[in-house]
Amino acid sequence: IYELRELIELELLSKAFKRIDSNGVQKLRLALQSHLDTPREVYYFDRLLKDAEFHLTLGTLSGCNAHKQMLTSLFDLLYLKYGYNILFSTSMDSVEADHKELFDCVATGDLKGARKC
């Protein structure tokens, strides 16, 4: 599931870079801020949803609705199969840093850097 998610996200990322404008960057910034603003200590499920929202916002910016729908389904499968274990497989600090780095790459038009995130 993770490998398929990664493949789809990389394709969506390339497509998003071709279409993104300042409004798209703002939408992604809001999704990132929403993820960062979600309390860490109590609302684990909310953090999962905000994490997915960040990725799905980037998918939406690609304009590839079928790919984005597949990504949505993969997130659903991941959360159903692994649930809260997803949160504990990597540190929240690491996830936040990765999202910030990805956002910075998108905002500056660095596709090569974004693909590494």
C-alpha positions in Angstrom: 0.0 0.0 0.0 2.8 2.4 0.9 4.7 1.8 -2.4 1.5 2.4 -4.4 0.8 5.5 -2.4 4.3 6.8 -3.1 4.0 6.1 -6.9 0.7 8.0 -7.1 2.0 10.9 -5.0 5.1 11.3 -7.2 2.9 11.4 -10.3 0.5 13.9 -8.7 3.4 16.0 -7.6 4.7 16.3 -11.1 1.3 17.3 -12.4 0.7 19.8 -9.6 4.0 21.5 -10.4 2.7 22.2 -13.9 -0.5 23.7 -12.7 0.1 25.3 -9.3 -0.3 29.1 -8.9 -0.2 31.4 -5.9 -3.8 30.3 -5.0 -2.6 26.7 -5.0 0.4 27.5 -2.8 -2.0 29.3 -0.4 -4.3 26.3 -0.3 -1.3 24.0 0.5 0.0 26.5 3.1 -3.4 26.3 4.8 -3.5 22.5 4.8 0.1 22.5 6.2 -0.9 25.0 8.9 -4.0 23.0 9.8 -1.8 19.9 10.3 0.7 21.8 12.4 -2.0 23.4 14.5 -3.7 20.1 15.4 -2.8 19.3 19.1 -0.3 16.5 19.3 -1.0 15.1 22.7 -4.7 14.0 22.5 -6.1 14.1 19.0 -4.2 11.4 17.2 -7.0 10.7 14.8 -7.3 14.3 13.9 -3.6 14.5 13.2 -4.0 11.5 10.8 -6.8 13.3 9.0 -4.9 16.5 8.7 -1.8 14.6 7.5 -4.0 13.1 4.7 -5.6 16.4 4.0 -2.1 17.9 3.3 -1.3 15.2 0.8 -4.7 15.2 -0.8 -4.6 19.0 -1.2 -1.4 18.6 -3.2 -3.2 15.8 -5.2 -6.2 18.1 -5.9 -3.8 20.8 -7.2 -2.6 18.3 -9.8 -6.1 18.3 -11.5 -5.9 14.5 -11.8 -9.2 13.5 -10.2 -8.9 9.7 -10.8 -5.4 9.6 -9.2 -6.5 11.7 -6.3 -9.4 9.4 -5.7 -7.1 6.4 -5.7 -4.9 8.2 -3.2 -7.9 8.9 -1.0 -8.8 5.2 -1.1 -5.2 4.3 -0.2 -5.3 6.6 2.8 -8.6 4.9 3.9 -7.0 1.5 3.6 -3.9 2.6 5.5 -5.9 4.0 8.3 -8.2 1.0 8.5 -5.4 -1.5 8.4 -2.9 0.3 10.6 -4.9 2.9 12.5 -3.0 4.6 15.2 0.2 2.5 14.5 0.9 4.9 11.6 1.4 7.7 14.0 3.9 5.8 16.0 6.0 4.4 13.1 7.6 7.8 12.6 8.0 10.7 15.0 5.6 13.6 14.7 8.6 16.0 14.5 9.9 14.1 11.5 6.5 14.2 9.7 6.2 17.9 10.4 9.7 18.6 9.2 9.0 16.6 6.0 5.8 18.4 5.3 7.4 21.8 5.8 10.3 20.9 3.5 7.8 19.6 0.9 5.8 22.8 1.1 8.9 25.0 0.8 10.0 23.0 -2.3 6.5 23.5 -3.9 6.4 27.2 -3.0 9.8 27.8 -4.6 9.1 25.6 -7.6 11.8 23.0 -6.7 10.4 19.8 -8.2 13.6 17.9 -7.8 13.7 18.8 -4.1 10.0 18.0 -3.6 10.5 14.5 -5.2 13.1 13.8 -2.4 10.7 14.6 0.4 
